């Protein structure tokens, strides 16, 4: 995954932090688009119209910044009566020469011309990401970061994504190896241990961002897994295994052979001492 794709992922994920995730989120959007609506716009700016649709359907709308270039001041003149919201949104976007699709639990609005140009344009590693990311989390914390900054600081992207999910509301627990899981614990070993206490949970490890996503409908499962990670963080790391050095007995030097002449001299000396 290149850096621009990573930033795009962050923008889309954080835009729908408060919405349902997974298939439930997409089903919720599809259901909202079938709702019958009636409204009339007269010389209304496109951005105001999209804001109205966002509030009316209580859905998340993400607009490609490039698609808004020159279109944000487009005036919409449209009257609909008892029409499905999805069809009405289609007409609004047709007047602005734009399209939409359901992507990552949000309505993503883009320009078909921009999409075709992007598909044909060769990718370059030094392409800089653009845009401002603003997000407010369930904890009340808010963050604002330049997309180029996220590109330069991948660990910041990791930190933001780890905060983007609320285990209580989203049924997703995000753990960061090295922060939430001690470095001396292998992720694979942690997953196997977690499966033993939460067999209904699903685990997915993002190798690019180094994030472990754990999803379960049972909040007790996520609490147990989080408790295990917390216990591992507070437990002292295992002592390093030091190989014992083999005990080597000292080698005694060989005893030199006796000198027969020296023995004879000692006997003679003793004999002399005995003679007065």
C-alpha positions in Angstrom: 0.0 0.0 0.0 1.5 3.3 -1.0 1.4 6.5 1.1 -1.4 8.1 -0.8 -3.6 5.1 -0.5 -2.9 5.0 3.2 -4.0 8.6 3.6 -7.1 8.0 1.6 -7.9 5.0 3.9 -7.5 7.3 7.0 -9.8 9.9 5.5 -12.5 7.4 4.8 -12.2 5.5 8.1 -12.2 8.6 10.3 -15.1 10.2 8.4 -17.5 7.5 9.6 -16.1 7.0 13.1 -19.5 7.4 14.7 -21.4 5.2 12.2 -21.8 1.4 12.1 -19.0 -0.6 10.7 -18.9 -3.5 8.3 -21.9 -4.9 6.5 -24.3 -3.4 9.0 -23.1 0.1 8.1 -23.6 -0.5 4.4 -27.0 -2.0 5.0 -27.9 1.1 7.0 -26.9 3.4 4.2 -28.8 1.4 1.6 -31.9 1.5 3.8 -31.6 5.3 4.2 -31.3 5.7 0.4 -34.7 4.0 0.0 -36.4 6.5 2.2 -39.0 8.6 0.4 -38.2 12.4 0.4 -39.7 15.6 -1.0 -37.8 18.8 -1.3 -37.2 21.8 -3.6 -33.9 23.6 -4.2 -33.7 27.0 -6.0 -30.2 28.3 -6.8 -28.9 26.4 -3.8 -25.1 25.7 -3.6 -24.1 22.1 -4.1 -22.4 22.0 -0.7 -25.6 23.1 1.1 -27.6 20.4 -0.8 -25.2 17.7 0.2 -25.3 18.9 3.8 -29.1 18.7 3.7 -29.0 15.1 2.3 -26.5 14.2 5.0 -28.7 15.4 7.8 -31.9 14.1 6.2 -30.6 10.6 5.9 -28.3 10.7 9.0 -25.5 9.3 6.8 -21.9 10.0 6.2 -20.9 11.7 2.9 -17.3 12.0 1.8 -16.6 14.2 -1.2 -13.4 13.8 -3.3 -11.7 17.2 -2.9 -10.6 17.1 -6.6 -14.3 16.6 -7.6 -15.3 19.7 -5.8 -12.8 21.9 -7.7 -14.9 24.4 -9.6 -18.1 22.6 -8.6 -18.5 23.8 -5.0 -20.3 26.9 -6.3 -22.6 25.0 -8.6 -26.2 26.1 -8.1 -28.8 23.3 -7.9 -32.3 23.8 -9.1 -34.4 20.7 -8.4 -37.8 19.7 -7.1 -38.7 16.2 -6.2 -41.8 14.7 -4.6 -42.1 11.3 -2.9 -38.8 10.1 -4.5 -36.3 7.7 -3.0 -33.4 9.5 -1.5 -30.9 7.6 -3.6 -32.6 8.5 -6.8 -32.9 12.1 -5.7 -29.2 12.2 -4.9 -28.5 10.8 -8.4 -30.3 13.8 -9.9 -28.5 16.3 -7.7 -25.1 14.9 -8.7 -26.1 14.7 -12.4 -26.7 18.4 -12.3 -23.1 18.8 -11.0 -21.6 16.2 -13.3 -20.7 13.9 -10.4 -21.5 10.4 -9.2 -21.6 8.5 -6.0 -21.0 5.0 -4.6 -21.2 3.3 -1.3 -17.6 2.8 -0.1 -16.2 2.0 3.4 -19.6 2.5 5.1 -20.0 6.0 3.6 -21.3 7.7 0.4 -18.3 8.6 -1.6 -18.9 11.4 -4.2 -16.5 11.7 -7.1 -16.1 13.0 -10.6 -16.2 10.3 -13.2 -13.7 12.4 -15.3 -11.3 12.6 -12.4 -11.6 8.9 -11.8 -10.8 8.1 -15.4 -7.9 10.5 -15.4 -6.5 9.0 -12.2 -6.8 5.5 -13.7 -4.8 6.5 -16.7 -2.2 8.6 -14.8 0.9 6.6 -13.9 1.7 6.4 -10.2 4.8 8.1 -8.9 6.4 7.4 -5.6 7.1 11.1 -4.9 3.5 12.2 -5.5 2.6 14.3 -2.4 -0.7 13.8 -0.6 -2.9 16.8 -0.2 -5.8 17.8 2.0 -6.6 18.4 5.7 -7.9 15.6 8.0 -10.2 16.7 10.8 -11.6 14.0 13.1 -13.4 14.0 16.5 -13.4 10.8 18.5 -15.9 9.3 20.8 -13.8 10.4 23.8 -14.3 14.0 22.8 -10.7 14.4 21.5 -10.3 16.2 18.2 -7.4 16.1 15.8 -6.4 18.0 12.7 -3.5 16.9 10.5 -2.2 17.7 7.1 -2.4 14.7 4.7 1.3 15.2 3.8 2.1 15.0 7.5 0.4 11.6 7.7 2.4 10.5 4.6 5.7 11.5 6.3 4.8 10.1 9.7 3.3 6.6 9.3 3.3 6.0 13.0 0.8 8.9 13.3 -1.5 7.1 10.9 -1.2 4.1 13.1 -2.0 6.0 16.2 -5.1 7.7 14.7 -6.5 4.5 13.4 -6.0 2.8 16.7 -8.2 5.5 18.2 -10.8 5.6 15.5 -12.8 2.6 16.7 -14.9 2.4 19.9 -15.1 -1.2 21.2 -18.5 -0.5 22.8 -20.1 1.2 19.8 -18.3 -0.5 16.9 -17.6 -4.0 18.4 -14.0 -3.6 17.3 -10.9 -3.5 19.5 -7.6 -2.3 17.9 -4.3 -3.2 19.5 -0.9 -1.9 18.6 2.0 -4.4 18.9 4.8 -2.8 21.0 2.3 -0.4 22.7 -0.7 -2.6 23.7 1.0 -5.9 23.2 4.6 -6.2 24.7 7.4 -6.5 22.2 8.5 -9.9 23.7 5.0 -11.4 22.9 4.6 -12.6 19.3 1.3 -11.4 17.7 0.6 -14.9 16.5 1.0 -16.3 20.0 -1.2 -13.6 21.4 -4.0 -14.3 18.8 -3.9 -18.0 19.7 -4.2 -17.2 23.4 -7.1 -14.8 22.7 -9.0 -17.3 20.7 -9.0 -19.7 23.6 -10.9 -17.1 25.8 -13.0 -15.6 23.0 -13.7 -18.3 20.3 -16.4 -16.1 18.7 -14.0 -13.2 17.9 -12.4 -12.6 14.6 -8.8 -11.4 14.2 -7.1 -9.5 11.4 -3.6 -8.1 11.4 -2.7 -5.2 9.1 0.9 -5.8 8.1 1.2 -2.4 6.6 0.1 -0.4 9.6 1.1 -3.1 12.2 -2.4 -3.1 13.8 -4.4 -6.0 15.2 -8.2 -5.7 14.6 -10.4 -7.8 16.8 -14.1 -7.9 16.1 -16.8 -9.5 18.3 -20.5 -8.9 18.9 -19.9 -9.9 22.5 -18.5 -7.0 24.4 -17.3 -9.4 27.1 -14.9 -11.0 24.6 -13.3 -7.7 23.8 -13.0 -6.9 27.5 -11.3 -10.2 28.3 -8.8 -9.8 25.4 -8.0 -6.3 26.4 -7.5 -7.5 30.0 -5.0 -10.1 28.8 -3.1 -7.5 26.9 -3.1 -5.2 29.9 -1.9 -8.0 32.2 1.0 -8.7 29.8 2.0 -5.1 29.7 2.2 -5.0 33.5 3.9 -8.3 33.9 7.8 -8.3 34.1 9.4 -9.5 30.9 10.8 -13.0 31.1 14.4 -13.3 32.2 16.8 -13.9 29.4 18.1 -17.5 29.1 21.8 -17.6 29.7 23.6 -20.7 28.6 25.6 -22.2 31.4 29.3 -22.6 30.6 30.5 -26.2 30.8 32.6 -27.0 33.8 36.0 -28.0 32.7 38.3 -29.6 35.2 41.7 -28.1 35.5 44.5 -30.0 33.9 47.3 -30.8 36.2 50.8 -30.8 34.7 52.5 -34.2 34.7 54.8 -35.0 37.6 58.4 -35.0 36.5 60.2 -38.4 36.9 62.4 -38.8 40.0 66.1 -38.2 39.5 68.0 -41.3 40.9 71.2 -39.2 41.4 69.3 -36.7 43.6 68.0 -39.6 45.8 71.5 -41.0 46.2 72.8 -37.6 47.2 70.1 -37.3 49.9 71.0 -40.7 51.3 74.7 -39.8 51.3 74.0 -36.6 53.1 72.0 -38.4 55.7 74.7 -40.9 56.2 77.2 -38.1 56.7 75.0 -36.5 59.3 74.8 -39.8 61.2 78.7 -40.0 61.4 80.1 -37.8 64.2 
